[in-house]
Amino acid sequence: MKPILSISDLAVSYGHIDAVKGIDLTLNEGEITALVGANGAGKSTSLLAISGLLKPKRGSVVFDGEDLTRLSPHRIVERGVVQVAEGRAILTTLTIAENLELGSYARRDKSGVARDLEWVYSLFPVLKSRANGLAGNLSGGEQQMLAIGRALMAKPRVLLLDEPSMGLAPIIVQGIFRTLQEINRTGLTILLVEQNVRQALRIAQRGYVLETGKIVLADSGQALLDDPKVVEAYLGG
């Protein structure tokens, strides 16, 4: 598979605390890659650095041949790298339709925006049926659907997801992960950050295990699921 995004020697610090300690990671075009590990391992920090919301101490993030590390977050979105934030970050006082419209703010292809809106509504029918209702009245699972839908409205080439299962009932989580697989089948590249290691590795073609800011394992999703170290540390084995 062709690499679309490559991270080299990425290091991120909060003051004197080194949160990410020089990681290397490659996303192949059209694949789901999972970045898993315990809370505090540096997973979310890595995503924030890719998105330009944190400036790395060193290293590079190269997307389709262009170094993103000097670009502002909105320029990175315009390039096609879009993040669904941990905690969803929807605008609760706006309607569902208005939240989705905001996702397409940088686009000028009105017909394409209209097509993508219908696609999002087909993925998440509950959003269409409640399009004119306030986003703040949605359940946690519905808010996560809206957050993913809003990101898709930006027409990403790489979708970054930060803990999409957080705080959701298992049956809702299963639905979210099935939808991510459906989205991936359209060719969209996904980087999935998750504490739910089993669910993430089940749908990922490739996975990385992050511990205290360092990548300690990298392999196919299935190989990591079968790895005794992963089983013992994360899967209750």
C-alpha positions as CSV (number, residue, x, y, z in Angstrom):
1,M,0.0,0.0,0.0
2,K,1.1,3.6,-0.7
3,P,2.0,5.7,2.4
4,I,-0.1,8.8,2.7
5,L,1.1,10.2,6.0
6,S,4.4,9.6,7.7
7,I,5.5,10.6,11.2
8,S,9.2,10.7,11.8
9,D,10.9,11.1,15.2
10,L,7.9,13.1,16.5
11,A,8.5,14.4,20.0
12,V,6.1,16.6,22.0
13,S,6.6,18.2,25.4
14,Y,4.4,20.0,28.0
15,G,7.0,22.2,29.6
16,H,9.6,19.8,31.1
17,I,7.4,16.7,30.6
18,D,8.1,14.7,27.5
19,A,4.7,13.3,26.5
20,V,5.8,11.8,23.1
21,K,9.4,10.7,22.8
22,G,10.3,10.4,19.2
23,I,7.8,8.1,17.5
24,D,7.8,6.9,13.9
25,L,4.4,5.9,12.4
26,T,3.1,5.4,8.8
27,L,-0.4,5.5,7.5
28,N,-1.1,3.6,4.3
29,E,-3.7,5.1,2.0
30,G,-7.1,3.5,2.4
31,E,-6.3,1.6,5.6
32,I,-7.4,1.9,9.2
33,T,-4.4,2.3,11.6
34,A,-5.0,2.0,15.3
35,L,-2.8,3.7,17.9
36,V,-3.6,2.1,21.2
37,G,-2.3,2.2,24.7
38,A,-3.2,3.0,28.3
39,N,-4.4,6.4,29.4
40,G,-1.5,8.9,29.5
41,A,0.6,7.0,26.9
42,G,0.7,10.0,24.6
43,K,-2.0,9.0,22.1
44,S,-4.1,12.1,22.1
45,T,-0.9,14.3,22.2
46,S,0.2,12.6,19.0
47,L,-3.0,13.4,17.3
48,L,-2.9,17.0,18.4
49,A,0.6,17.4,17.0
50,I,-0.5,15.9,13.6
51,S,-3.5,18.4,13.6
52,G,-1.2,21.3,14.3
53,L,-2.9,22.1,17.7
54,L,0.4,21.3,19.4
55,K,3.8,22.2,18.0
56,P,6.3,19.3,18.2
57,K,9.6,19.7,20.0
58,R,11.2,17.9,17.0
59,G,10.3,15.6,14.2
60,S,8.1,15.8,11.1
61,V,4.6,15.0,9.9
62,V,4.5,14.6,6.2
63,F,1.2,14.3,4.4
64,D,1.2,13.4,0.7
65,G,4.8,14.7,0.3
66,E,4.2,18.0,2.3
67,D,5.6,18.7,5.8
68,L,2.6,19.8,7.9
69,T,4.5,20.7,11.1
70,R,4.8,24.4,10.2
71,L,1.2,24.8,9.0
72,S,-1.7,26.2,11.1
73,P,-4.5,23.8,12.1
74,H,-7.0,25.3,9.6
75,R,-4.4,24.9,6.8
76,I,-4.0,21.3,7.8
77,V,-7.7,20.7,7.6
78,E,-7.7,22.3,4.1
79,R,-5.0,19.8,3.0
80,G,-7.4,17.0,4.0
81,V,-6.3,15.9,7.5
82,V,-9.3,16.3,9.8
83,Q,-9.7,15.3,13.5
84,V,-12.7,14.2,15.5
85,A,-11.7,15.5,18.9
86,E,-11.9,13.6,22.2
87,G,-15.2,14.6,23.9
88,R,-16.7,15.4,20.5
89,A,-16.6,19.2,20.7
90,I,-19.9,19.7,19.0
91,L,-21.6,23.1,19.3
92,T,-24.6,22.3,21.5
93,T,-26.5,25.6,21.0
94,L,-26.5,25.1,17.2
95,T,-28.7,22.6,15.3
96,I,-27.5,19.4,13.9
97,A,-27.7,20.8,10.4
98,E,-25.7,23.9,11.4
99,N,-22.9,21.7,13.0
100,L,-22.6,19.7,9.8
101,E,-22.6,22.9,7.7
102,L,-19.7,24.2,9.8
103,G,-17.7,21.1,8.9
104,S,-17.7,22.2,5.2
105,Y,-16.7,25.8,5.9
106,A,-13.5,25.6,3.8
107,R,-15.2,24.0,0.7
108,R,-16.5,25.9,-2.3
109,D,-18.0,22.9,-4.2
110,K,-21.6,23.3,-3.3
111,S,-22.8,20.3,-5.2
112,G,-20.2,18.1,-3.5
113,V,-21.2,19.5,-0.1
114,A,-24.8,18.6,-0.8
115,R,-23.8,15.1,-1.9
116,D,-21.7,14.6,1.2
117,L,-24.5,15.8,3.5
118,E,-26.8,13.2,2.1
119,W,-24.0,10.6,2.6
120,V,-23.6,11.6,6.2
121,Y,-27.4,11.4,6.7
122,S,-27.3,7.9,5.1
123,L,-24.6,6.8,7.6
124,F,-26.5,8.3,10.5
125,P,-30.2,8.5,9.8
126,V,-31.0,9.8,13.3
127,L,-29.2,13.0,12.4
128,K,-31.4,13.6,9.3
129,S,-34.6,13.0,11.3
130,R,-33.5,15.5,13.9
131,A,-31.6,17.9,11.6
132,N,-33.3,21.0,12.9
133,G,-33.0,20.1,16.6
134,L,-30.3,21.4,18.9
135,A,-27.2,19.3,19.0
136,G,-27.2,19.6,22.8
137,N,-30.3,17.5,23.0
138,L,-28.6,14.5,21.4
139,S,-27.5,11.5,23.4
140,G,-23.7,10.8,23.8
141,G,-23.8,8.3,21.0
142,E,-25.7,10.6,18.7
143,Q,-23.2,13.4,19.5
144,Q,-20.4,11.1,18.5
145,M,-22.2,10.4,15.2
146,L,-22.5,14.2,14.7
147,A,-18.9,14.8,15.4
148,I,-17.8,12.1,12.9
149,G,-20.4,13.5,10.4
150,R,-19.1,17.0,10.8
151,A,-15.5,15.9,10.1
152,L,-16.7,14.0,7.0
153,M,-18.2,17.2,5.7
154,A,-14.7,18.7,5.4
155,K,-14.0,16.0,2.8
156,P,-11.0,14.5,4.5
157,R,-8.4,12.3,3.0
158,V,-7.2,11.3,6.4
159,L,-9.6,11.1,9.3
160,L,-8.1,11.2,12.9
161,L,-10.4,9.9,15.6
162,D,-9.6,10.4,19.3
163,E,-11.3,7.9,21.6
164,P,-14.7,7.7,19.7
165,S,-15.9,5.0,22.1
166,M,-15.4,7.0,25.3
167,G,-18.4,7.0,27.6
168,L,-20.6,5.1,25.3
169,A,-22.6,1.9,25.9
170,P,-21.1,-1.2,24.3
171,I,-23.9,-1.6,21.7
172,I,-23.5,2.0,20.6
173,V,-19.7,1.5,20.3
174,Q,-20.2,-1.5,18.1
175,G,-22.4,0.6,15.8
176,I,-19.8,3.4,15.7
177,F,-17.1,0.9,14.8
178,R,-19.2,-0.7,12.0
179,T,-19.7,2.7,10.5
180,L,-16.0,3.5,10.6
181,Q,-15.5,0.3,8.6
182,E,-18.1,1.4,6.1
183,I,-16.4,4.8,5.8
184,N,-13.1,3.2,5.3
185,R,-14.5,1.0,2.5
186,T,-15.0,4.3,0.5
187,G,-11.2,4.6,0.5
188,L,-10.8,7.0,3.4
189,T,-7.7,6.6,5.5
190,I,-8.3,6.5,9.2
191,L,-6.0,6.8,12.3
192,L,-7.9,5.6,15.3
193,V,-6.8,6.4,18.8
194,E,-8.5,4.1,21.3
195,Q,-8.3,2.8,24.9
196,N,-10.7,0.0,23.7
197,V,-7.8,-2.0,22.3
198,R,-9.8,-5.1,21.3
199,Q,-12.3,-3.1,19.2
200,A,-9.7,-0.9,17.6
201,L,-7.4,-3.8,16.6
202,R,-10.2,-5.9,15.2
203,I,-11.0,-3.3,12.5
204,A,-7.4,-2.0,11.9
205,Q,-5.2,-3.3,9.1
206,R,-2.2,-2.0,11.1
207,G,-1.7,-1.1,14.7
208,Y,0.9,0.6,17.0
209,V,1.1,0.2,20.8
210,L,2.2,3.3,22.6
211,E,3.6,3.2,26.2
212,T,4.8,6.3,28.0
213,G,5.4,8.2,24.8
214,K,7.2,5.5,22.9
215,I,6.0,2.9,20.4
216,V,6.8,-0.5,21.8
217,L,5.0,-2.7,19.2
218,A,3.9,-2.4,15.6
219,D,2.3,-5.0,13.5
220,S,-1.0,-5.9,11.7
221,G,-4.1,-5.5,13.8
222,Q,-4.7,-9.2,14.0
223,A,-1.1,-10.0,14.9
224,L,-1.2,-7.5,17.8
225,L,-4.5,-9.1,19.0
226,D,-2.7,-12.4,19.0
227,D,0.4,-11.1,20.7
228,P,0.7,-12.4,24.3
229,K,2.2,-9.1,25.5
230,V,-0.8,-7.2,24.2
231,V,-3.2,-9.7,25.6
232,E,-1.6,-9.6,29.0
233,A,-1.3,-5.8,29.1
234,Y,-4.6,-4.7,27.5
235,L,-7.0,-7.5,26.9
236,G,-7.3,-9.0,30.4
237,G,-5.3,-12.1,29.5
